Amino acid sequence: MEIRQIRAFLSVADTLHFGRSAKLLYLSQPALSLQIKALEEELKVTLLDRNRQGTSLTEAGRIFRENSAIALEQLEAAGQKAQWTASGRLGRIRIGFISTAGQEIVPTLIRRFRKLYPDVEFSLRNILTSDQVGMIQNRTLDVGFLRLPIEEVRGIEVTTVHREPLVAVLPSNHRLASGKEIRLRELRGEKFVMYERHFAPGFHDFLAGILNRAGVVPDVSQTASEMSTLVSLVDSGLGIAVLPASAVKQRIAKIAICSIADKIPPSEIGMIFAKQANVPAIENFCDLARTLFHI
């Protein structure tokens, strides 16, 4: 059974006139008759009655018309969806992000992407840095936004999409709270609250290295897996923290924020995805991110 045969039958079923349908289909009338005959032979039923009074549908033809029209419409829709998927206009992207990336980076990117590809769906989850790499590897996540640095992982591409300064976060009654800027050496002997290494080992070691080079050995009183929790711990007086500026951008806690006068590298957020994903919608999304957040 061929699609052209079904289209030929549906045309005659609508017009009940072989000559008119032949013109609509740009076929000769004999060629159209042959297509209908071949379809009837394959189905082993008579679909159309032709006599001197004209052409009419048999009962079998009426049933076949109803169902084949639906099937053909679904097939055409499936073909269109396949074309849209191949061009990246249709699809589903599973995105994981750390909380600081979820404040501006991810919403900004999705808004811009939706204007270009409104039919692409998104699944969004707040996921720790340590979990994102494994989820990209086992293909349960398509794109991740995490805190850098991370270890090089085969098959995963990493693109830096954001850089920001580190700031010192202090309880509001701290002796250094009145200053707008501090040197790291002023934090010697202080109790610290820090990001738990297990959840972002690269970032933890990056920050520890900065403090150590300044002669500061943190006396860690508490660790946490979320930066918002660290801010709350500082507010509770459990210690001070050195965090990316975005972690305290939308703060509610009563804390003091001081810029750091030392020449230290910025903290970075990266976008990760599988190099061989071969999914056009994901490729379009990552291309837009690289363009939008070009560093």
C-alpha positions in Angstrom: 0.0 0.0 0.0 1.5 3.3 -1.1 0.8 6.8 0.1 0.2 8.0 -3.5 -2.5 5.3 -3.8 -4.3 6.4 -0.6 -4.1 10.1 -1.7 -5.6 9.1 -5.1 -8.4 7.2 -3.5 -9.2 10.0 -1.0 -9.4 12.5 -3.8 -11.9 10.4 -5.8 -13.8 9.7 -2.6 -14.1 13.5 -2.1 -15.0 14.4 -5.7 -16.7 11.2 -6.8 -15.3 12.0 -10.2 -12.3 10.4 -11.8 -11.7 13.1 -14.4 -11.8 15.9 -11.8 -9.5 14.1 -9.4 -7.0 13.3 -12.2 -6.7 17.0 -12.9 -6.3 17.8 -9.2 -3.5 15.2 -8.9 -1.9 16.1 -12.2 -2.4 12.5 -13.5 -4.0 11.0 -16.5 -7.3 9.4 -15.9 -6.0 5.9 -16.8 -3.1 6.3 -14.4 -5.5 7.3 -11.6 -7.7 4.3 -12.3 -4.7 2.0 -12.1 -3.7 3.4 -8.7 -7.2 2.8 -7.4 -7.3 -0.7 -8.9 -3.9 -1.6 -7.3 -5.1 -0.4 -3.9 -8.3 -2.4 -4.2 -6.4 -5.5 -5.2 -4.1 -5.2 -2.2 -6.9 -4.7 0.2 -9.0 -7.4 -1.6 -12.1 -5.2 -1.4 -14.0 -2.9 -3.8 -13.8 0.7 -2.6 -15.6 2.5 -5.4 -18.5 1.6 -7.7 -18.4 3.1 -11.2 -21.4 2.9 -13.5 -23.4 5.0 -15.9 -24.9 7.0 -13.0 -21.4 8.0 -11.8 -19.0 7.0 -9.0 -19.9 6.1 -5.5 -18.3 4.8 -2.4 -19.0 1.2 -1.2 -19.5 0.6 2.5 -16.0 -0.7 2.7 -14.8 2.4 0.8 -16.6 4.7 3.3 -14.9 3.0 6.3 -11.5 3.0 4.6 -11.9 6.7 3.7 -12.6 7.7 7.3 -9.7 5.8 8.7 -7.2 6.3 6.0 -7.8 10.1 6.1 -6.9 10.1 9.8 -3.9 7.9 9.2 -2.6 10.1 6.4 -3.1 13.2 8.4 -1.1 11.6 11.3 1.6 10.5 8.9 2.0 14.0 7.4 2.1 15.4 10.9 4.8 12.9 11.8 6.8 13.8 8.8 6.6 17.5 9.7 7.7 16.8 13.2 10.6 14.8 12.0 11.7 17.7 9.8 11.3 20.2 12.6 13.3 17.9 15.0 16.1 17.5 12.4 16.3 21.3 12.2 16.2 21.8 15.9 12.8 23.5 15.9 11.2 20.7 17.9 12.6 18.7 20.8 13.1 18.5 24.6 16.1 19.8 26.5 16.8 18.6 30.1 18.8 21.3 31.9 20.5 21.1 35.3 21.8 24.1 37.1 23.3 25.3 40.3 21.3 27.9 42.2 23.4 30.9 41.2 23.1 30.0 37.5 19.4 29.8 38.0 19.1 33.4 39.0 19.9 35.0 35.7 22.0 32.9 33.3 19.5 30.1 32.7 16.3 32.3 32.6 18.0 34.8 30.2 19.1 32.0 27.9 15.7 30.3 27.8 13.9 33.5 27.1 16.1 34.2 24.1 15.9 30.6 22.9 12.1 30.5 23.1 11.9 33.5 20.8 13.8 31.5 18.1 12.4 28.0 18.8 9.0 28.3 20.6 8.1 24.6 20.2 11.1 23.2 22.0 10.3 22.0 25.5 12.4 22.3 28.6 12.9 20.2 31.8 14.6 22.3 34.5 16.2 21.0 37.7 18.4 22.5 40.4 21.3 20.0 40.5 24.6 20.0 42.4 27.8 20.4 40.5 29.0 17.0 41.6 25.9 15.2 40.2 25.7 17.0 36.8 28.8 15.4 35.2 27.6 11.9 35.9 24.1 12.7 34.6 25.5 14.1 31.4 27.6 10.9 31.0 24.7 8.6 31.4 22.4 10.8 29.3 19.8 11.6 31.9 20.8 15.3 31.5 21.4 17.2 28.3 23.0 20.5 29.4 24.4 21.5 32.8 25.4 24.8 34.4 27.9 24.3 37.2 30.6 25.9 39.2 34.1 25.6 37.7 36.7 24.2 37.7 35.9 20.6 37.2 38.2 17.7 36.2 38.5 17.0 32.4 36.0 14.3 31.5 36.2 12.4 28.2 33.2 13.0 26.0 32.1 16.1 27.8 32.6 19.7 26.5 32.9 22.5 28.9 32.3 26.2 28.0 32.8 29.1 30.4 29.6 31.2 30.3 30.1 33.5 33.3 32.9 35.1 35.4 32.4 37.0 38.6 34.4 38.3 41.5 34.7 36.6 44.9 33.5 38.6 47.9 33.9 38.2 51.6 30.6 37.6 53.4 30.6 38.6 57.1 28.1 38.8 59.9 26.7 42.3 60.2 28.3 42.8 63.6 31.8 41.6 62.5 34.8 43.8 63.2 35.4 44.2 59.4 31.8 44.7 58.5 32.0 48.5 58.2 34.6 48.4 55.5 33.8 48.1 51.8 37.0 46.3 50.9 39.3 43.9 52.7 42.5 42.1 52.2 42.4 38.3 52.6 45.2 38.4 55.2 42.7 40.2 57.5 40.7 37.0 57.7 43.5 35.0 59.4 42.3 33.3 62.5 38.6 33.6 61.6 36.1 30.8 61.6 34.8 29.9 58.2 31.7 28.3 56.7 32.6 26.6 53.4 31.1 24.8 50.5 31.3 21.0 51.1 34.1 19.6 49.0 32.1 16.5 48.0 29.6 18.5 46.1 32.0 20.7 44.1 35.6 19.5 44.7 37.1 21.8 42.0 35.5 24.9 43.4 36.4 24.0 47.0 40.1 23.4 46.1 40.1 26.6 43.9 38.9 28.6 46.9 41.2 26.9 49.4 44.1 27.6 47.2 43.3 31.3 47.0 43.1 31.5 50.8 46.3 29.4 51.4 48.3 31.7 49.0 47.1 34.6 51.2 48.4 32.8 54.3 44.9 32.0 55.5 44.2 28.5 56.8 40.4 28.3 57.3 39.2 27.1 60.6 36.0 25.5 59.2 33.1 25.4 61.6 30.4 24.3 59.2 30.0 23.1 55.6 27.0 23.1 53.3 25.9 22.0 49.9 24.1 25.2 48.9 25.6 28.8 48.8 22.3 30.2 50.1 22.7 27.9 53.2 26.3 29.3 53.7 24.9 32.8 53.6 22.4 31.8 56.3 25.1 30.3 58.4 27.1 33.6 58.2 24.0 35.4 59.3 23.7 33.1 62.2 27.2 34.0 63.3 28.8 30.6 62.7 31.6 32.1 60.6 32.6 34.1 57.6 32.6 32.9 53.9 34.3 33.8 50.6 31.7 33.3 47.9 31.0 34.3 44.3 29.2 37.7 44.2 26.0 36.2 42.6 25.5 34.1 45.8 24.6 37.2 47.7 23.1 39.3 45.0 19.5 38.6 46.1 20.2 38.4 49.8 17.6 38.6 52.6 20.0 37.8 55.4 21.5 40.6 57.5 25.1 40.3 56.4 28.0 42.5 55.3 29.6 42.1 51.9 33.1 43.3 51.2 35.0 43.3 48.0 38.5 41.7 48.1 41.5 43.9 47.3 43.8 41.0 46.6 44.5 40.1 42.9 42.7 36.8 42.7 41.1 34.9 39.8 37.3 35.2 39.4 34.9 32.4 40.0 33.5 30.9 36.9 30.3 29.1 35.9 30.5 26.6 33.0 28.1 25.0 30.6 28.6 21.3 30.0 27.1 18.9 27.5 28.0 15.6 25.7 30.2 16.1 22.7 28.4 13.5 20.7 24.8 14.3 21.6 23.8 14.8 18.0 20.5 16.4 18.9 19.8 19.5 16.8 17.8 21.3 19.5 20.5 20.8 22.1 23.2 21.9 19.6 21.1 25.1 18.8 20.8 25.8 22.5 24.5 25.5 23.2 25.4 27.6 20.2 23.1 30.3 21.4 24.7 30.1 24.9 28.2 30.5 23.4 27.0 33.5 21.4 25.1 35.1 24.2 27.7 34.6 27.0 30.8 34.8 24.8 33.8 35.3 27.1 
